Each structure stands twice: as structure tokens, then as C-alpha cells.
Amino acid sequence: MIYKDDPDSIRGFLEDTSNLKSGRTPGVFFPESVDELAGLLKSAIEEHRCFTIAGNGTGTTGGRIPQGEYVISMQKLDRMGEPIALSPDRAYITVQAGVLLEKIQKKVEQSGWFYPPDPTEKLCFIGSTIANNSSGARSFKYGATRNHVARILLILAQGERLNLSRGVCRADRDGFFRFSLPSGREMIFKRPGYQMPETSKHNAGYFSEEGMDLVDLFIGSEGTLAVIAEADLLLTPLPPTIISCLVYFKKIEELFSFVRLLKEPANNISPRAIEFFDGHSLELLAARYPEVPDKSAGAIFMELETTPEREENDLDTLFGLMESCNAMSDESWMALDRDEQERLREFRHALPLIVNDWLSRQHESKISTDMAVPEGAFRELFDFYCSSCEQRGFVYIIFGHIGDAHLHLNILPRNREEFIEAKALYRKFVDKALELGGTLSAEHGIGKLKVEYLVGMYHECGISEMARVKKYLDPFLLLNRGNLIPAAYLETKTH
Ligand SMILES: Cc1cc2nc3c(=O)[nH]c(=O)nc-3n(C[C@H](O)[C@H](O)[C@H](O)COP(=O)(O)OP(=O)(O)OC[C@H]3O[C@@H](n4cnc5c(N)ncnc54)[C@H](O)[C@@H]3O)c2cc1C
């Protein structure tokens, strides 16, 4: 197996996009087969090693940044099969964990299939998107990654394989999972005994609900319970025609009315993505895209799947809704062919890059939220974000997945004092979102950055439930230490 411990090879594994600076590791292993990966974990106790699992480093929460552990890079596990049709409207593809999401999407599209999860950043490994239950714009229609995974091959902490297909092992009425490993070892444990928030997206802590599938415990567990080595991904037919558009509004109230109309089934329009840019985001984008109109209070990016036969009808409906909400129709951007849609996609992707550029000139990290609340509480959280930032005179932007009542607020501090004040304000945002029945993280997960806040969400008993499951599956705490569960709950605390 390839092993590297020279500083040049290690450096890249000490970071992701979180700006967490505390990474350190003795070295990085690059298993080239599932057998090598299993062997590495089997010998972990004997060799006194524990591991942090590394995908491609686009995560935002420091999940893959080691704190002294060895690193397992999934980079060389990059084999991918061919799409296999199960019926005219269903197929699957088998992929190893280190395949880039972008490669999978391109490959399946060549044979007329579609893999819906699209967490904006395409340069992530598929195994990480499963470990993080990634979502993104299209999850408004398709839901997060867990809806699209039919099977996972896991390597448990001590090297045993667990090949799990959906539907094979479910929690019983009392919440217990019962299954045996290839070695014959019987496994019995109970799902975490807490209730998840009623938000349309949620990605904070282990998934748990009545009668749940064991596959769903591992999806979104952020590498704390096992290494995902391989998966079967479900595919649907590639939509023949897409309508994409960016619609500007002068007044924020009219923008919100437009979103309500887009989500109303009676209006005969069912977008796959409804995304928001506030006026501040548009001001930043205007520096690179002069066509962004002045004095726009915000914009909605929308994507709709249609057919050549239905396209005209759908466009008429869309224009009607825009008109009824006083959209800035003349300035709005309709993208009806692939090239134009790619330009519009680049526009959306430009925002985080512009923000990073801006920050690199300020020498401070941004403070960003990933909370979501139930639909009815959306406006209260939005207004709270705006008024809190305005009062303090912060530079900030709000953008993201408005269809799922899930917006990202980024505060961009200009100096240390602002950073400290913004960090204190972040805690108030968390408290507010939780008070409104929301979730600490709708999609980016907890990693190392948000561990302290997770206790506020699940309280001590909920975190202890997670720790119980972790310690059953990984009793020697070999995998992804420091992620998700505060260390104190794994070492000494019992409740
Ligand atoms: C500009 C930008 C936009 C983004 N937008 C979105 C978005 O809209 N929605 C969204 O959900 N995310 C978004 N993300 C976050 C990110 O892309 C995802 O979290 C992605 O899944 C990380 O993939 P990665 O390969 O880079 O993983 P890494 O950052 O390397 O690792 C992420 C975590 O996964 C664990 N892990 C990796 N591989 C495995 C494995 N095989 N088995 C078990 N655990 C593993 C790691 O230990 C770590 O905890 C965005 C990121 C950026 C930079």
C-alpha cells in the first residue's frame, strides 16, 4: 500500500474549506483496493493507529482534518462500473468511494441516465457525499443523497466488511437492529432514541426514526461509524429539457410571493431547484457580471424539468407567475440551452469564490450558517439574520436553498473585533433556529467545527445516545475522532 509521510505529501490533507488550522498527522495511507483498506483497519489496534478518513477536501466543517491521527485517503479507490437498467425508468451504477461526483454525473448522462444529488461543488468524492448525506439545489425535488443510495459496502472500524442493501435490515418495533457479520459475529444495538427536527433538510447527528433502514444510520454519519468503500447509486432517466432562469425582484416581499407561488402545486409548475440570492450577494456578483441590475433586492434561481412538447406551456406559466409578482422580467436571465445553463451555473458557483477572494484580502474567516427551520418559521429566522447583521453594521450575504427553507448567511468580518462579535452572534442564530424547531445543520454536517453546538440541539441525553451507537460499532474509537460527538461523551461520560 502507498504510504506517504513527507511534509509536501501531507500538507494538502491538513485542510478542507473550513479554514481550521489545527491539522496534524504522522502520515497518509492510500489503499488501492477494498482488501487493502480492510487490512489497514484490521491491523489498527496492533499497530496503535487510529484514522481520519479523507475525501477530496471540499468539506466545510473540518471533518477530514486529522488531529494527530493517521489519514486514510480514498483517492485510489476510484473504480466505476457501467449503468445497469432495472426498468425503463430505473438504473443503478456501482462506484468506489473515491470516484469524483462530476465523473459519475458525466458518465451516466452519456447513456441517458441522471444522478440527481448535486451539492454545488462537483469536485467531491462520492463516498464523502454519502458519509455527509450531501444535498444542494436539486434536493428541493429529489431530496438528499440518502434517497439515491441502494447499497453500501462498509468497512467497519476493526476491518470487518458489512455489505448492506436497502430493505434488508430495519430497526424493529423496539428500535433494535439485528444482523450478523461475515465472521459470524452477531450485532444487536438500538437506534438513537431521539426525534429529529421537522425540517425538510437535516444533517446534524445520526439519522434516527421508527422502522428506519440500517443503511440510513451510516449515511450522514460523517465517517464516525465505518468507512464507506463502495456504493450502488440509483439513477433516473435524464430529463430531456431543462428550463433555468434567474429572476430579479425590486422588492423582497414580491420575491417571497414568487417563491410561494412556485411551491404551490395548484400552479402546475414543479421546479427541481429554487435558490435565493439577496441584494448583497448580487452586489458582489455584479463586479464580475455587469449585467446584474442595480437596485435589485434579490433574485431567484429556478430550474425546471420539462419536455420539448411541454416547454412552451411551462414557460407561459412561469412568465405569468413572474408578472403577477412584479419580477424585473426584462433584466431576468432565461437559460434554455445547455451552454447558457452552464453559464448560469457558473454564475451561481462564482459567489463562494468571490467571497473567498474578498476574505483573503481581509485576513479573517467568514462566519457561515447552515441552519434550516420548518417552513412556517422561515421568515422569522430570515428577519432575525438581517436585523442582527444590520444593527452591527456587518458586511453579510444571504443565499441558498430557499425552496427548503434553508439559507446560508455568511458574515464577512473586516477585522478581528468583527470576527469575535460575529462568532458570538452565531451562537444566537443557533439558539434562534433551535427555538423555532430547526436544525443546526441542514446539509454541511457537524465535522469538528460545530461539535460544541450539537449539544444544544440534542442535549446531553441525545449526544449520549449517539456516543452509545458509536462505541458499539467502533469501541476503540479508531475512526474520525473529534467529529460529531464531543470527546468527553466517548471517554468517560455516561448518562
Ligand atoms: C463551494 C462549495 C459549495 C458547497 N455546496 C454544498 C451544497 O450545496 N450542499 C452540500 O451538501 N454540501 C456542499 N458543500 C460541501 C461539500 O462539497 C460536501 O460536504 C462534500 O460531500 C465533501 O466531499 P469531499 O470529497 O471533498 O470530502 P472531504 O471534505 O474530504 O470529507 C468530508 C467528510 O467525509 C468523511 N469521509 C470522506 N470519505 C469518506 C468515506 N469513504 N467513508 C466515510 N467517511 C468519509 C471525511 O472524514 C469528512 O468527515 C460545498 C462545498 C463547497 C466548497
The ligand as an SDF file (V2000), in Angstrom:
LIG
                    3D

 53 58  0  0  0  0  0  0  0  0999 V2000
  -18.2740   25.9900   -2.8270 C   0  0  0  0  0  0  0  0  0  0  0  0
  -18.8650   24.8470   -2.0660 C   0  0  0  0  0  0  0  0  0  0  0  0
  -20.2350   24.6270   -2.1250 C   0  0  0  0  0  0  0  0  0  0  0  0
  -20.8120   23.5600   -1.4270 C   0  0  0  0  0  0  0  0  0  0  0  0
  -22.1530   23.3730   -1.5130 N   0  0  0  0  0  0  0  0  0  0  0  0
  -22.7300   22.3300   -0.8840 C   0  0  0  0  0  0  0  0  0  0  0  0
  -24.1340   22.1000   -1.0090 C   0  0  0  0  0  0  0  0  0  0  0  0
  -24.8610   22.8480   -1.6660 O   0  0  0  0  0  0  0  0  0  0  0  0
  -24.6510   21.0290   -0.3580 N   0  0  0  0  0  0  0  0  0  0  0  0
  -23.8830   20.1730    0.3970 C   0  0  0  0  0  0  0  0  0  0  0  0
  -24.4280   19.2160    0.9500 O   0  0  0  0  0  0  0  0  0  0  0  0
  -22.5460   20.3750    0.5370 N   0  0  0  0  0  0  0  0  0  0  0  0
  -21.9590   21.4180   -0.0820 C   0  0  0  0  0  0  0  0  0  0  0  0
  -20.6090   21.6260    0.0500 N   0  0  0  0  0  0  0  0  0  0  0  0
  -19.8320   20.7340    0.9520 C   0  0  0  0  0  0  0  0  0  0  0  0
  -19.0630   19.5720    0.3150 C   0  0  0  0  0  0  0  0  0  0  0  0
  -18.8720   19.6590   -1.0410 O   0  0  0  0  0  0  0  0  0  0  0  0
  -19.6200   18.2310    0.7000 C   0  0  0  0  0  0  0  0  0  0  0  0
  -19.7040   18.0900    2.0960 O   0  0  0  0  0  0  0  0  0  0  0  0
  -18.8470   17.0080    0.1430 C   0  0  0  0  0  0  0  0  0  0  0  0
  -19.5560   15.8500    0.4630 O   0  0  0  0  0  0  0  0  0  0  0  0
  -17.4150   16.8420    0.6530 C   0  0  0  0  0  0  0  0  0  0  0  0
  -16.7380   15.9210   -0.2040 O   0  0  0  0  0  0  0  0  0  0  0  0
  -15.1560   15.7150   -0.1720 P   0  0  0  0  0  0  0  0  0  0  0  0
  -14.8000   14.5420   -1.0230 O   0  0  0  0  0  0  0  0  0  0  0  0
  -14.4560   16.9480   -0.5190 O   0  0  0  0  0  0  0  0  0  0  0  0
  -14.9540   15.2940    1.3500 O   0  0  0  0  0  0  0  0  0  0  0  0
  -13.9110   15.7580    2.4800 P   0  0  0  0  0  0  0  0  0  0  0  0
  -14.0180   17.1920    2.7570 O   0  0  0  0  0  0  0  0  0  0  0  0
  -12.5480   15.2520    2.1630 O   0  0  0  0  0  0  0  0  0  0  0  0
  -14.5020   14.9210    3.7120 O   0  0  0  0  0  0  0  0  0  0  0  0
  -15.7660   15.2320    4.2280 C   0  0  0  0  0  0  0  0  0  0  0  0
  -16.1170   14.2720    5.3620 C   0  0  0  0  0  0  0  0  0  0  0  0
  -16.4400   12.9730    4.8520 O   0  0  0  0  0  0  0  0  0  0  0  0
  -15.6750   11.9540    5.5180 C   0  0  0  0  0  0  0  0  0  0  0  0
  -15.4270   10.9110    4.5100 N   0  0  0  0  0  0  0  0  0  0  0  0
  -14.8620   11.0980    3.3030 C   0  0  0  0  0  0  0  0  0  0  0  0
  -14.8670    9.9370    2.6020 N   0  0  0  0  0  0  0  0  0  0  0  0
  -15.4320    9.0080    3.4030 C   0  0  0  0  0  0  0  0  0  0  0  0
  -15.7010    7.6070    3.2470 C   0  0  0  0  0  0  0  0  0  0  0  0
  -15.4250    6.9710    2.1160 N   0  0  0  0  0  0  0  0  0  0  0  0
  -16.2740    6.9520    4.2820 N   0  0  0  0  0  0  0  0  0  0  0  0
  -16.5990    7.6020    5.4320 C   0  0  0  0  0  0  0  0  0  0  0  0
  -16.3570    8.9220    5.6310 N   0  0  0  0  0  0  0  0  0  0  0  0
  -15.7820    9.6110    4.6300 C   0  0  0  0  0  0  0  0  0  0  0  0
  -14.4320   12.6950    5.9760 C   0  0  0  0  0  0  0  0  0  0  0  0
  -13.8070   12.0320    7.0670 O   0  0  0  0  0  0  0  0  0  0  0  0
  -15.0110   14.0330    6.3760 C   0  0  0  0  0  0  0  0  0  0  0  0
  -15.5770   13.9480    7.6460 O   0  0  0  0  0  0  0  0  0  0  0  0
  -19.9960   22.6840   -0.6370 C   0  0  0  0  0  0  0  0  0  0  0  0
  -18.6190   22.9010   -0.5940 C   0  0  0  0  0  0  0  0  0  0  0  0
  -18.0580   23.9660   -1.2880 C   0  0  0  0  0  0  0  0  0  0  0  0
  -16.5610   24.1610   -1.2190 C   0  0  0  0  0  0  0  0  0  0  0  0
  1  2  1  0
  2  3  1  0
  2 52  2  0
  3  4  2  0
  4  5  1  0
  4 50  1  0
  5  6  2  0
  6  7  1  0
  6 13  1  0
  7  8  2  0
  7  9  1  0
  9 10  1  0
 10 11  2  0
 10 12  1  0
 12 13  2  0
 13 14  1  0
 14 15  1  0
 14 50  1  0
 15 16  1  0
 16 17  1  0
 16 18  1  0
 18 19  1  0
 18 20  1  0
 20 21  1  0
 20 22  1  0
 22 23  1  0
 23 24  1  0
 24 25  2  0
 24 26  1  0
 24 27  1  0
 27 28  1  0
 28 29  2  0
 28 30  1  0
 28 31  1  0
 31 32  1  0
 32 33  1  0
 33 34  1  0
 33 48  1  0
 34 35  1  0
 35 36  1  0
 35 46  1  0
 36 37  1  0
 36 45  1  0
 37 38  2  0
 38 39  1  0
 39 40  1  0
 39 45  2  0
 40 41  1  0
 40 42  2  0
 42 43  1  0
 43 44  2  0
 44 45  1  0
 46 47  1  0
 46 48  1  0
 48 49  1  0
 50 51  2  0
 51 52  1  0
 52 53  1  0
M  END
$$$$
